[in-house]
Amino acid sequence: MTFKAQIMDEIAVERAITRIAHQIIEKNHGIDNLCLIGIRTRGVPIAARLAKAIEKIENATVDMGILDISLYRDDLSTKTMEPVVNSTEIPFSVAGKKVVLVDDVIYTGRTVRAAMDAIMALGRAAMIQLAVLIDRGHRELPIRSDFVGKNIPTSKSEVVVVNLKEYDGETSVKLYQNETE
């Protein structure tokens, strides 16, 4: 992959997270009956950052969980190896809750579809909303984000990489050209 551009630095990412937190609160008329569920891997620290921002704004905590979608993916049969299954950690019932799924990048929509299937297997949520740091377009399914940090129009041969301190030692969003496309 060839580096093309840095789209966001750490300050821009934090601003986007703060803006998304305000939008979540506004759309849901507060945080009553609200929970955040981060999709592994990078959706988890983004959800934690959102929870912290919401707590700072509302002076109250919001439930947060971690979702592994490995067994709900629609490409399992095309994989040659067994899926690596991580744990789902949702220490509360999603039944009747306003669930905000959180991920780093939305692309085709297939990850979100798998996440919705996983949530529905846990209980009947009152509603499911989607918050993403980056929306890069190219949907294959009729899924849209409710809350977006930044829209980045891309070609299919480009790759958006979200780096987070928790995993990568830095926080940034970078654009690369995939040379194999």
ChimeraX commands (.cxc) that place a marker at each C-alpha (Angstrom):
marker #1 position 0.00,0.00,0.00 radius 0.5
marker #1 position 1.16,3.49,-0.81 radius 0.5
marker #1 position 0.46,6.36,1.56 radius 0.5
marker #1 position -1.69,9.08,-0.04 radius 0.5
marker #1 position -2.82,11.47,2.70 radius 0.5
marker #1 position -3.47,11.99,6.37 radius 0.5
marker #1 position -7.18,12.75,6.67 radius 0.5
marker #1 position -7.42,13.39,10.43 radius 0.5
marker #1 position -4.94,13.89,13.24 radius 0.5
marker #1 position -5.58,13.17,16.92 radius 0.5
marker #1 position -7.21,16.56,17.55 radius 0.5
marker #1 position -9.58,16.15,14.58 radius 0.5
marker #1 position -10.54,12.64,15.75 radius 0.5
marker #1 position -11.32,13.92,19.26 radius 0.5
marker #1 position -13.38,16.79,17.85 radius 0.5
marker #1 position -15.36,14.33,15.73 radius 0.5
marker #1 position -15.99,12.10,18.76 radius 0.5
marker #1 position -17.19,15.09,20.81 radius 0.5
marker #1 position -19.50,16.16,17.95 radius 0.5
marker #1 position -20.90,12.61,17.60 radius 0.5
marker #1 position -21.49,12.47,21.39 radius 0.5
marker #1 position -23.53,15.70,21.21 radius 0.5
marker #1 position -25.50,14.37,18.22 radius 0.5
marker #1 position -26.29,11.09,20.00 radius 0.5
marker #1 position -27.56,12.97,23.06 radius 0.5
marker #1 position -29.62,15.36,20.94 radius 0.5
marker #1 position -31.20,12.70,18.71 radius 0.5
marker #1 position -32.09,10.53,21.71 radius 0.5
marker #1 position -33.29,13.42,23.89 radius 0.5
marker #1 position -30.71,12.58,26.53 radius 0.5
marker #1 position -29.21,9.26,27.54 radius 0.5
marker #1 position -32.12,7.50,29.24 radius 0.5
marker #1 position -32.28,3.86,28.14 radius 0.5
marker #1 position -29.26,4.37,25.87 radius 0.5
marker #1 position -26.25,2.08,25.47 radius 0.5
marker #1 position -23.15,2.08,23.31 radius 0.5
marker #1 position -21.81,-1.15,21.83 radius 0.5
marker #1 position -18.41,-1.12,20.16 radius 0.5
marker #1 position -17.78,-3.55,17.31 radius 0.5
marker #1 position -14.43,-5.30,17.72 radius 0.5
marker #1 position -11.75,-4.19,17.14 radius 0.5
marker #1 position -11.47,-0.45,16.66 radius 0.5
marker #1 position -15.12,0.26,17.39 radius 0.5
marker #1 position -14.44,-0.61,21.03 radius 0.5
marker #1 position -12.05,2.25,21.92 radius 0.5
marker #1 position -14.17,4.65,19.87 radius 0.5
marker #1 position -17.23,3.58,21.90 radius 0.5
marker #1 position -15.22,4.06,25.12 radius 0.5
marker #1 position -14.21,7.56,23.99 radius 0.5
marker #1 position -17.83,8.34,23.12 radius 0.5
marker #1 position -18.99,7.08,26.53 radius 0.5
marker #1 position -16.42,9.32,28.21 radius 0.5
marker #1 position -17.50,12.34,26.12 radius 0.5
marker #1 position -21.18,11.68,26.87 radius 0.5
marker #1 position -20.40,11.37,30.59 radius 0.5
marker #1 position -18.58,14.71,30.48 radius 0.5
marker #1 position -21.55,16.38,28.73 radius 0.5
marker #1 position -24.40,14.74,30.66 radius 0.5
marker #1 position -22.66,14.19,34.01 radius 0.5
marker #1 position -23.96,10.61,33.94 radius 0.5
marker #1 position -22.65,7.30,32.64 radius 0.5
marker #1 position -24.03,5.32,29.74 radius 0.5
marker #1 position -23.86,1.52,29.51 radius 0.5
marker #1 position -21.15,0.26,27.17 radius 0.5
marker #1 position -20.55,-3.18,25.71 radius 0.5
marker #1 position -18.22,-4.98,23.32 radius 0.5
marker #1 position -19.52,-7.00,20.37 radius 0.5
marker #1 position -17.71,-9.70,18.41 radius 0.5
marker #1 position -19.39,-10.41,15.07 radius 0.5
marker #1 position -17.13,-13.25,13.84 radius 0.5
marker #1 position -19.86,-15.88,13.74 radius 0.5
marker #1 position -22.38,-13.54,12.10 radius 0.5
marker #1 position -20.26,-12.62,9.07 radius 0.5
marker #1 position -21.63,-13.57,5.65 radius 0.5
marker #1 position -18.18,-14.44,4.31 radius 0.5
marker #1 position -17.37,-17.31,6.69 radius 0.5
marker #1 position -17.77,-19.90,3.92 radius 0.5
marker #1 position -15.19,-18.08,1.76 radius 0.5
marker #1 position -12.56,-18.12,4.49 radius 0.5
marker #1 position -10.04,-20.95,4.39 radius 0.5
marker #1 position -9.30,-20.89,8.10 radius 0.5
marker #1 position -11.57,-21.11,11.13 radius 0.5
marker #1 position -12.75,-17.70,12.34 radius 0.5
marker #1 position -11.02,-16.22,15.35 radius 0.5
marker #1 position -13.81,-15.69,17.85 radius 0.5
marker #1 position -13.32,-13.08,20.55 radius 0.5
marker #1 position -15.67,-12.56,23.41 radius 0.5
marker #1 position -18.76,-10.43,23.37 radius 0.5
marker #1 position -18.98,-8.48,26.61 radius 0.5
marker #1 position -22.39,-6.91,27.09 radius 0.5
marker #1 position -23.08,-6.91,30.85 radius 0.5
marker #1 position -26.65,-5.62,30.46 radius 0.5
marker #1 position -29.78,-6.57,28.56 radius 0.5
marker #1 position -30.29,-4.88,25.18 radius 0.5
marker #1 position -34.04,-5.58,25.37 radius 0.5
marker #1 position -35.94,-2.32,25.08 radius 0.5
marker #1 position -32.75,-0.23,24.88 radius 0.5
marker #1 position -31.69,2.36,22.33 radius 0.5
marker #1 position -28.51,0.67,21.08 radius 0.5
marker #1 position -25.84,2.73,19.35 radius 0.5
marker #1 position -23.47,0.44,17.46 radius 0.5
marker #1 position -20.03,2.02,17.12 radius 0.5
marker #1 position -17.37,1.24,14.49 radius 0.5
marker #1 position -14.37,2.96,12.98 radius 0.5
marker #1 position -15.18,2.80,9.25 radius 0.5
marker #1 position -18.31,1.91,7.31 radius 0.5
marker #1 position -17.67,0.63,3.80 radius 0.5
marker #1 position -19.92,-2.06,2.30 radius 0.5
marker #1 position -22.30,-2.28,5.28 radius 0.5
marker #1 position -21.70,-6.01,5.78 radius 0.5
marker #1 position -20.03,-5.59,9.18 radius 0.5
marker #1 position -22.97,-3.54,10.40 radius 0.5
marker #1 position -25.46,-6.13,9.10 radius 0.5
marker #1 position -23.59,-8.82,11.03 radius 0.5
marker #1 position -23.55,-6.62,14.14 radius 0.5
marker #1 position -27.31,-6.04,13.90 radius 0.5
marker #1 position -27.87,-9.80,13.62 radius 0.5
marker #1 position -25.71,-10.33,16.72 radius 0.5
marker #1 position -27.61,-7.66,18.68 radius 0.5
marker #1 position -30.99,-9.13,17.67 radius 0.5
marker #1 position -29.81,-12.52,18.89 radius 0.5
marker #1 position -29.30,-10.95,22.32 radius 0.5
marker #1 position -32.75,-9.41,22.62 radius 0.5
marker #1 position -35.22,-7.01,21.06 radius 0.5
marker #1 position -33.73,-3.53,21.24 radius 0.5
marker #1 position -36.09,-0.56,21.05 radius 0.5
marker #1 position -33.92,0.77,18.21 radius 0.5
marker #1 position -30.47,0.33,16.75 radius 0.5
marker #1 position -28.48,3.34,15.58 radius 0.5
marker #1 position -25.03,3.49,14.02 radius 0.5
marker #1 position -22.12,5.78,14.85 radius 0.5
marker #1 position -18.94,5.63,12.78 radius 0.5
marker #1 position -15.81,7.72,12.75 radius 0.5
marker #1 position -15.44,7.44,8.95 radius 0.5
marker #1 position -18.01,6.82,6.20 radius 0.5
marker #1 position -16.16,6.03,2.96 radius 0.5
marker #1 position -19.13,5.10,0.78 radius 0.5
marker #1 position -19.47,2.05,-1.53 radius 0.5
marker #1 position -22.40,0.40,0.27 radius 0.5
marker #1 position -23.45,-3.07,-0.86 radius 0.5
marker #1 position -26.39,-3.16,1.54 radius 0.5
marker #1 position -29.05,-0.52,2.29 radius 0.5
marker #1 position -27.41,0.62,5.53 radius 0.5
marker #1 position -26.55,4.18,6.52 radius 0.5
marker #1 position -24.85,5.78,9.49 radius 0.5
marker #1 position -26.86,7.89,11.92 radius 0.5
marker #1 position -23.77,9.64,13.28 radius 0.5
marker #1 position -20.61,10.23,11.21 radius 0.5
marker #1 position -17.35,11.85,12.22 radius 0.5
marker #1 position -16.22,12.45,8.64 radius 0.5
marker #1 position -17.36,11.43,5.17 radius 0.5
marker #1 position -14.43,10.52,2.95 radius 0.5
marker #1 position -15.28,9.80,-0.69 radius 0.5
marker #1 position -12.91,7.04,-1.82 radius 0.5
marker #1 position -12.31,4.78,-4.76 radius 0.5
marker #1 position -12.57,1.05,-4.22 radius 0.5
marker #1 position -8.80,0.77,-4.66 radius 0.5
marker #1 position -8.16,3.10,-1.72 radius 0.5
marker #1 position -7.89,1.96,1.89 radius 0.5
marker #1 position -8.85,4.05,4.92 radius 0.5
marker #1 position -6.77,3.20,8.00 radius 0.5
marker #1 position -7.91,4.35,11.42 radius 0.5
marker #1 position -5.09,4.30,13.95 radius 0.5
marker #1 position -5.98,4.52,17.63 radius 0.5
marker #1 position -3.55,4.98,20.51 radius 0.5
marker #1 position -5.04,1.97,22.26 radius 0.5
marker #1 position -3.85,-0.36,19.46 radius 0.5
marker #1 position -1.43,1.57,17.26 radius 0.5
marker #1 position 0.39,4.02,19.53 radius 0.5
marker #1 position -1.06,7.03,17.67 radius 0.5
marker #1 position -4.47,8.39,16.74 radius 0.5
marker #1 position -5.01,9.34,13.11 radius 0.5
marker #1 position -6.93,8.53,9.94 radius 0.5
marker #1 position -4.86,7.91,6.83 radius 0.5
marker #1 position -5.64,7.13,3.20 radius 0.5
marker #1 position -3.61,4.60,1.20 radius 0.5
marker #1 position -3.66,3.34,-2.37 radius 0.5
marker #1 position -3.92,-0.43,-2.61 radius 0.5
marker #1 position -1.42,-1.45,-5.28 radius 0.5
marker #1 position -3.08,-4.83,-5.94 radius 0.5
marker #1 position -6.33,-3.27,-7.16 radius 0.5
marker link #1:1,2 radius 0.2
marker link #1:2,3 radius 0.2
marker link #1:3,4 radius 0.2
marker link #1:4,5 radius 0.2
marker link #1:5,6 radius 0.2
marker link #1:6,7 radius 0.2
marker link #1:7,8 radius 0.2
marker link #1:8,9 radius 0.2
marker link #1:9,10 radius 0.2
marker link #1:10,11 radius 0.2
marker link #1:11,12 radius 0.2
marker link #1:12,13 radius 0.2
marker link #1:13,14 radius 0.2
marker link #1:14,15 radius 0.2
marker link #1:15,16 radius 0.2
marker link #1:16,17 radius 0.2
marker link #1:17,18 radius 0.2
marker link #1:18,19 radius 0.2
marker link #1:19,20 radius 0.2
marker link #1:20,21 radius 0.2
marker link #1:21,22 radius 0.2
marker link #1:22,23 radius 0.2
marker link #1:23,24 radius 0.2
marker link #1:24,25 radius 0.2
marker link #1:25,26 radius 0.2
marker link #1:26,27 radius 0.2
marker link #1:27,28 radius 0.2
marker link #1:28,29 radius 0.2
marker link #1:29,30 radius 0.2
marker link #1:30,31 radius 0.2
marker link #1:31,32 radius 0.2
marker link #1:32,33 radius 0.2
marker link #1:33,34 radius 0.2
marker link #1:34,35 radius 0.2
marker link #1:35,36 radius 0.2
marker link #1:36,37 radius 0.2
marker link #1:37,38 radius 0.2
marker link #1:38,39 radius 0.2
marker link #1:39,40 radius 0.2
marker link #1:40,41 radius 0.2
marker link #1:41,42 radius 0.2
marker link #1:42,43 radius 0.2
marker link #1:43,44 radius 0.2
marker link #1:44,45 radius 0.2
marker link #1:45,46 radius 0.2
marker link #1:46,47 radius 0.2
marker link #1:47,48 radius 0.2
marker link #1:48,49 radius 0.2
marker link #1:49,50 radius 0.2
marker link #1:50,51 radius 0.2
marker link #1:51,52 radius 0.2
marker link #1:52,53 radius 0.2
marker link #1:53,54 radius 0.2
marker link #1:54,55 radius 0.2
marker link #1:55,56 radius 0.2
marker link #1:56,57 radius 0.2
marker link #1:57,58 radius 0.2
marker link #1:58,59 radius 0.2
marker link #1:59,60 radius 0.2
marker link #1:60,61 radius 0.2
marker link #1:61,62 radius 0.2
marker link #1:62,63 radius 0.2
marker link #1:63,64 radius 0.2
marker link #1:64,65 radius 0.2
marker link #1:65,66 radius 0.2
marker link #1:66,67 radius 0.2
marker link #1:67,68 radius 0.2
marker link #1:68,69 radius 0.2
marker link #1:69,70 radius 0.2
marker link #1:70,71 radius 0.2
marker link #1:71,72 radius 0.2
marker link #1:72,73 radius 0.2
marker link #1:73,74 radius 0.2
marker link #1:74,75 radius 0.2
marker link #1:75,76 radius 0.2
marker link #1:76,77 radius 0.2
marker link #1:77,78 radius 0.2
marker link #1:78,79 radius 0.2
marker link #1:79,80 radius 0.2
marker link #1:80,81 radius 0.2
marker link #1:81,82 radius 0.2
marker link #1:82,83 radius 0.2
marker link #1:83,84 radius 0.2
marker link #1:84,85 radius 0.2
marker link #1:85,86 radius 0.2
marker link #1:86,87 radius 0.2
marker link #1:87,88 radius 0.2
marker link #1:88,89 radius 0.2
marker link #1:89,90 radius 0.2
marker link #1:90,91 radius 0.2
marker link #1:91,92 radius 0.2
marker link #1:92,93 radius 0.2
marker link #1:93,94 radius 0.2
marker link #1:94,95 radius 0.2
marker link #1:95,96 radius 0.2
marker link #1:96,97 radius 0.2
marker link #1:97,98 radius 0.2
marker link #1:98,99 radius 0.2
marker link #1:99,100 radius 0.2
marker link #1:100,101 radius 0.2
marker link #1:101,102 radius 0.2
marker link #1:102,103 radius 0.2
marker link #1:103,104 radius 0.2
marker link #1:104,105 radius 0.2
marker link #1:105,106 radius 0.2
marker link #1:106,107 radius 0.2
marker link #1:107,108 radius 0.2
marker link #1:108,109 radius 0.2
marker link #1:109,110 radius 0.2
marker link #1:110,111 radius 0.2
marker link #1:111,112 radius 0.2
marker link #1:112,113 radius 0.2
marker link #1:113,114 radius 0.2
marker link #1:114,115 radius 0.2
marker link #1:115,116 radius 0.2
marker link #1:116,117 radius 0.2
marker link #1:117,118 radius 0.2
marker link #1:118,119 radius 0.2
marker link #1:119,120 radius 0.2
marker link #1:120,121 radius 0.2
marker link #1:121,122 radius 0.2
marker link #1:122,123 radius 0.2
marker link #1:123,124 radius 0.2
marker link #1:124,125 radius 0.2
marker link #1:125,126 radius 0.2
marker link #1:126,127 radius 0.2
marker link #1:127,128 radius 0.2
marker link #1:128,129 radius 0.2
marker link #1:129,130 radius 0.2
marker link #1:130,131 radius 0.2
marker link #1:131,132 radius 0.2
marker link #1:132,133 radius 0.2
marker link #1:133,134 radius 0.2
marker link #1:134,135 radius 0.2
marker link #1:135,136 radius 0.2
marker link #1:136,137 radius 0.2
marker link #1:137,138 radius 0.2
marker link #1:138,139 radius 0.2
marker link #1:139,140 radius 0.2
marker link #1:140,141 radius 0.2
marker link #1:141,142 radius 0.2
marker link #1:142,143 radius 0.2
marker link #1:143,144 radius 0.2
marker link #1:144,145 radius 0.2
marker link #1:145,146 radius 0.2
marker link #1:146,147 radius 0.2
marker link #1:147,148 radius 0.2
marker link #1:148,149 radius 0.2
marker link #1:149,150 radius 0.2
marker link #1:150,151 radius 0.2
marker link #1:151,152 radius 0.2
marker link #1:152,153 radius 0.2
marker link #1:153,154 radius 0.2
marker link #1:154,155 radius 0.2
marker link #1:155,156 radius 0.2
marker link #1:156,157 radius 0.2
marker link #1:157,158 radius 0.2
marker link #1:158,159 radius 0.2
marker link #1:159,160 radius 0.2
marker link #1:160,161 radius 0.2
marker link #1:161,162 radius 0.2
marker link #1:162,163 radius 0.2
marker link #1:163,164 radius 0.2
marker link #1:164,165 radius 0.2
marker link #1:165,166 radius 0.2
marker link #1:166,167 radius 0.2
marker link #1:167,168 radius 0.2
marker link #1:168,169 radius 0.2
marker link #1:169,170 radius 0.2
marker link #1:170,171 radius 0.2
marker link #1:171,172 radius 0.2
marker link #1:172,173 radius 0.2
marker link #1:173,174 radius 0.2
marker link #1:174,175 radius 0.2
marker link #1:175,176 radius 0.2
marker link #1:176,177 radius 0.2
marker link #1:177,178 radius 0.2
marker link #1:178,179 radius 0.2
marker link #1:179,180 radius 0.2
marker link #1:180,181 radius 0.2
view
